[in-house]
């Protein structure tokens, strides 16, 4: 008896037993590959034709949806909304998302159905090769591509390839239409009517930006800062509301008139030391409200641009290159703060096309 047999007889451990009987390591035999069962479309030409029609129909619906996308973009008013319970949804956005989303979904489902039902169904082994390819490898790749083309049935069932090409080409319609949403060419006239204009005008009351309560001059204390908006902002909704709010946001501060500098040209723009400035930083457009009462400085939290509200909103530190635009204000018959006019210069960050010669500078009157 060998040592191995003695160990096995003595029950020295499972390791020796496993070595003595290698079959105990693999108690389940290798099942091998299961029997390949053909699909219905492989044995039934009618089923294959039916699957072909299904795929082609899905691809054919894509151009219809793409045209629907364009129609929704140009025909549906941007102010149209629909309600789904508590949701208030922009109708145009809903239709654009639905048509484009369904078009992409149909392309995906059609491609999957094509692969599962119509392409050749057999197992393949792809052996790894070195990083560099010699001539034989390149010829092999070309041969395999040609074989894949034949297996896809695209040469035999040409309606599949044609409908897929039509579907993919039609998806260019939403893409091209979407380019129009990048905005019109920023001519001087267009800028004057859009980004350089706010809804502020003579007689519009200044209101709290949260409660929309009108602000009385007598209610403000020295050192106080209030975030505000124009009262007529409540008349807008949707995109128009957000665009107007982004440009018309203001801050109202009250300072001791004896501690601030008010140019002669702006004496009528304030009410007993109450001044109103744009809330939008002239650097990159961040909202500002970090107020230091003692120094009358306003700090932008984004890049630390600092403006002196006690001296016409001039920049005293940071990357901003323009003073904060000031809104001329007065009071109405009831003592509420109202605008004398709109802003005299564009609000918000600087840009190359605008003329900044009208911005206030140190020493201007």
C-alpha positions in Angstrom: 0.0 0.0 0.0 1.3 3.4 -0.9 1.6 6.4 1.4 -1.3 8.1 -0.4 -3.5 5.0 0.0 -2.6 4.7 3.7 -3.5 8.4 4.2 -6.8 7.9 2.5 -7.5 4.7 4.6 -6.6 6.5 7.8 -8.9 9.5 6.9 -6.0 12.0 7.2 -8.1 14.8 5.5 -10.2 15.7 2.5 -7.3 17.1 0.6 -5.6 13.7 0.3 -8.9 12.1 -0.6 -9.5 14.7 -3.4 -6.1 13.9 -4.8 -6.7 10.2 -4.6 -10.0 10.6 -6.4 -9.8 13.6 -8.9 -13.4 13.1 -9.9 -14.5 14.3 -6.5 -13.3 17.8 -7.5 -15.8 17.9 -10.3 -18.9 16.1 -9.2 -21.0 17.6 -12.0 -20.1 16.7 -15.6 -19.5 19.5 -18.1 -22.9 19.9 -19.7 -21.4 21.3 -22.9 -23.4 23.6 -25.2 -27.2 23.1 -25.1 -28.9 22.0 -28.2 -29.5 24.9 -30.6 -33.2 25.4 -31.2 -34.2 27.4 -34.2 -36.4 30.5 -33.8 -39.8 30.6 -35.4 -38.6 33.2 -37.9 -35.8 30.7 -39.0 -38.2 28.0 -40.0 -41.3 30.0 -40.9 -41.0 32.5 -43.7 -44.3 34.1 -42.9 -43.1 34.8 -39.4 -39.9 36.3 -40.7 -42.0 38.5 -43.1 -44.2 39.5 -40.1 -41.1 40.5 -38.1 -39.7 42.4 -41.0 -43.0 44.4 -41.3 -42.9 45.2 -37.6 -39.3 46.5 -37.7 -40.0 48.5 -40.9 -43.2 50.0 -39.4 -41.3 51.2 -36.3 -38.6 52.8 -38.5 -41.3 54.3 -40.8 -43.0 56.0 -37.8 -39.8 57.9 -36.9 -40.1 60.4 -39.8 -43.7 61.1 -38.8 -42.6 61.8 -35.2 -39.7 64.0 -36.5 -42.1 66.1 -38.5 -44.4 66.3 -35.5 -41.5 67.6 -33.5 -41.0 70.4 -36.1 -44.7 71.2 -36.1 -44.9 71.4 -32.3 -41.9 73.7 -32.3 -43.3 76.2 -34.8 -47.0 75.9 -34.3 -47.6 75.4 -30.6 -47.5 78.8 -28.7 -44.8 79.1 -26.0 -47.4 80.3 -23.6 -49.6 77.2 -23.9 -49.8 75.0 -20.8 -51.7 71.9 -19.7 -52.5 70.7 -16.3 -52.0 67.1 -15.0 -53.3 67.2 -11.5 -51.0 69.4 -9.5 -48.5 69.6 -12.4 -48.6 72.8 -14.6 -46.7 71.7 -17.8 -45.5 73.7 -20.8 -47.4 72.1 -23.7 -44.6 72.8 -26.3 -42.0 71.1 -24.1 -44.3 68.2 -23.5 -44.8 67.6 -27.2 -41.2 68.1 -28.1 -40.1 65.6 -25.5 -42.8 63.1 -26.5 -42.1 63.1 -30.2 -38.3 63.1 -30.0 -38.4 60.5 -27.2 -40.7 58.1 -29.0 -38.7 58.5 -32.2 -35.5 57.4 -30.5 -37.3 54.7 -28.7 -38.7 53.2 -31.9 -35.3 53.2 -33.5 -33.9 51.3 -30.5 -36.8 48.8 -30.3 -36.7 48.2 -34.0 -33.0 47.5 -34.0 -33.3 45.1 -31.1 -36.2 43.3 -32.8 -34.2 43.1 -36.0 -31.3 41.5 -34.1 -33.4 39.1 -32.1 -35.7 37.9 -34.9 -34.0 38.3 -38.2 -30.2 38.3 -37.9 -28.5 34.9 -38.0 -28.8 33.0 -34.7 -25.6 31.0 -34.0 -22.8 31.0 -31.5 -19.6 32.8 -32.3 -16.1 32.7 -30.9 -13.9 35.7 -31.3 -10.2 34.9 -30.6 -8.0 37.7 -29.2 -5.1 38.8 -31.4 -2.1 41.0 -31.0 -2.4 44.8 -31.0 -0.9 45.1 -34.5 -2.7 43.8 -37.5 -1.0 42.2 -40.4 -2.5 41.9 -43.9 -4.1 38.6 -43.2 -5.9 40.1 -40.2 -7.2 43.0 -42.2 -8.5 40.7 -44.9 -10.1 38.6 -42.2 -11.8 41.7 -40.7 -13.2 42.6 -44.2 -14.4 39.1 -44.7 -16.1 39.1 -41.3 -17.8 42.4 -42.1 -19.1 41.1 -45.3 -20.3 38.0 -43.5 -22.0 40.2 -40.9 -23.7 42.1 -43.7 -25.0 38.8 -45.1 -26.1 37.6 -41.7 -28.0 40.8 -41.0 -30.2 40.0 -44.0 -30.0 43.6 -45.0 -29.1 42.7 -48.6 -32.0 40.2 -48.8 -34.6 42.2 -46.9 -33.8 45.7 -48.3 -36.8 47.3 -46.8 -35.0 47.0 -43.4 -32.0 49.0 -44.5 -34.0 51.6 -46.4 -36.4 52.2 -43.5 -33.5 52.4 -41.0 -31.7 54.9 -43.2 -34.9 56.9 -43.5 -35.5 56.8 -39.8 -31.9 58.0 -39.0 -32.1 60.7 -41.6 -35.4 62.0 -40.3 -33.9 62.4 -36.8 -31.9 65.2 -38.4 -35.2 67.3 -38.5 -35.4 67.7 -34.7 -31.7 68.4 -34.6 -31.9 71.2 -37.2 -35.0 72.6 -35.7 -33.4 72.7 -32.3 -30.6 74.9 -33.7 -33.2 77.7 -34.0 -33.4 77.6 -30.2 -29.9 78.8 -29.9 -31.3 82.3 -30.3 -31.4 85.0 -32.9 -28.4 86.9 -34.2 -27.6 89.5 -31.4 -27.9 92.6 -33.5 -28.0 96.0 -31.7 -31.8 96.2 -32.3 -32.4 92.7 -31.0 -30.2 93.3 -27.9 -32.1 96.6 -27.2 -35.4 94.7 -27.3 -34.3 91.7 -25.2 -31.3 91.5 -22.8 -30.8 95.3 -22.6 -34.4 95.9 -21.5 -36.2 95.2 -18.3 -39.9 95.5 -17.3 -39.1 98.5 -15.1 -40.7 101.7 -16.2 -42.1 104.9 -14.7 -44.6 104.4 -11.9 -43.9 100.7 -11.2 -43.8 100.0 -7.5 -40.9 98.3 -5.8 -42.1 95.1 -3.9 -40.6 92.5 -1.7 -39.2 89.6 -3.8 -40.9 87.0 -1.6 -44.2 88.5 -0.5 -44.7 91.0 -3.3 -45.8 93.5 -0.7 -45.1 97.1 -1.8 -42.4 98.9 0.1 -43.0 102.2 1.9 -40.1 104.6 2.3 -41.1 105.2 5.9 -40.8 101.5 6.7 -37.1 101.2 5.8 -34.5 101.7 8.6 -30.9 103.1 8.1 -28.6 100.2 7.3 -31.4 97.9 6.0 -31.2 96.0 2.8 -34.3 94.6 1.0 -34.4 92.3 -2.0 -37.0 93.4 -4.4 -38.8 93.0 -7.7 -41.1 95.2 -9.9 -44.8 94.8 -9.0 -45.7 94.1 -12.6 -43.7 90.8 -12.5 -46.8 89.1 -11.1 -48.5 89.6 -14.5 -46.1 87.1 -16.2 -45.6 83.4 -16.1 -43.4 80.6 -17.4 -40.3 81.4 -19.4 -41.3 85.0 -19.7 -41.5 85.3 -16.0 -38.1 83.7 -15.4 -36.4 85.9 -18.0 -37.9 89.1 -16.6 -37.1 88.2 -13.0 -33.5 87.4 -13.9 -33.0 91.0 -15.3 -35.2 93.0 -13.0 -34.1 91.8 -9.6 -33.1 94.7 -7.3 -31.8 95.6 -3.9 -33.0 98.5 -1.9 -30.8 100.0 0.8 -31.2 102.9 3.2 -28.1 104.8 4.3 -27.5 108.0 6.2 -27.3 110.7 3.5 -24.5 112.4 5.4 -22.3 109.3 5.0 -22.7 108.7 1.3 -21.8 110.4 -2.0 -24.6 111.2 -4.3 -23.6 112.8 -7.6 -25.5 115.9 -8.8 -26.9 114.0 -11.7 -28.4 111.4 -9.4 -29.8 113.6 -6.6 -33.4 112.9 -7.9 -32.7 109.1 -8.0 -32.9 108.6 -4.3 -35.4 109.2 -1.5 -33.8 110.4 1.8 -30.8 108.1 1.4 -32.8 105.2 0.0 -31.2 103.9 -3.2 -32.0 101.1 -5.5 -29.5 99.0 -7.5 -29.5 96.0 -9.8 -29.0 92.7 -7.8 -27.1 91.2 -10.7 -23.3 91.3 -10.6 -21.7 93.0 -13.6 -19.0 90.3 -13.8 -20.8 87.0 -14.7 -24.3 87.7 -13.4 -24.4 86.2 -9.9 -27.1 87.5 -7.6 -25.7 89.7 -4.8 -27.0 90.5 -1.3 -24.0 90.2 1.1 -24.3 93.7 2.7 -21.9 95.4 5.0 -23.7 98.2 6.7 -20.8 100.1 8.1 -18.8 100.4 4.9 -21.8 100.4 2.5 -20.1 97.7 0.6 -21.9 94.9 -1.3 -19.9 91.7 -1.9 -20.6 89.2 -4.7 -20.3 85.6 -3.3 -19.1 84.1 -6.6 -15.8 85.9 -7.3 -15.7 88.6 -4.5 -16.4 91.6 -6.7 -17.2 94.4 -4.2 -19.3 97.5 -5.0 -19.6 100.7 -3.0 -23.4 101.5 -2.8 -22.5 104.7 -0.9 -20.7 105.9 -4.0 -22.9 105.1 -7.1 -22.2 101.3 -6.9 -18.6 101.7 -8.1 -16.4 98.6 -8.2 -13.7 98.8 -5.5 -12.4 95.2 -5.6 -12.6 92.1 -7.8 -13.0 91.2 -11.4 -16.2 93.2 -12.2 -15.4 96.0 -14.6 -18.7 98.0 -14.4 -20.5 99.8 -11.6 -23.9 98.3 -10.5 -26.7 99.9 -12.5 -28.8 102.2 -10.4 -32.6 102.4 -10.7 -34.0 106.0 -10.4 -36.7 105.9 -7.7 -39.2 108.2 -6.0 -42.4 107.8 -3.9 -46.0 107.9 -5.1 -48.9 109.7 -3.4 -49.3 106.9 -0.8 -45.6 107.0 0.2 -44.6 103.7 -1.7 -41.4 103.5 -3.6 -41.8 103.6 -7.3 -39.5 103.7 -10.3 -38.9 107.1 -12.0 -37.9 105.2 -15.2 -36.2 101.9 -16.2 -32.5 101.3 -15.8 -30.5 103.8 -17.9 -27.9 101.2 -18.8 -28.1 97.4 -19.4 -28.1 95.3 -16.3 -26.1 92.0 -15.8 -22.7 90.9 -16.9 -20.7 92.7 -19.6 -20.4 91.4 -23.2 -18.4 92.4 -26.2 -21.1 94.0 -28.3 -22.5 96.6 -25.8 -21.3 100.2 -25.6 -20.3 100.9 -22.0 -19.6 104.6 -22.4 -22.8 105.5 -20.6 -21.8 103.6 -17.4 -21.1 105.7 -14.4 -17.5 106.3 -13.5 -15.7 108.0 -10.6 -16.2 111.8 -10.9 -19.2 111.7 -13.2 -22.0 114.2 -12.4 
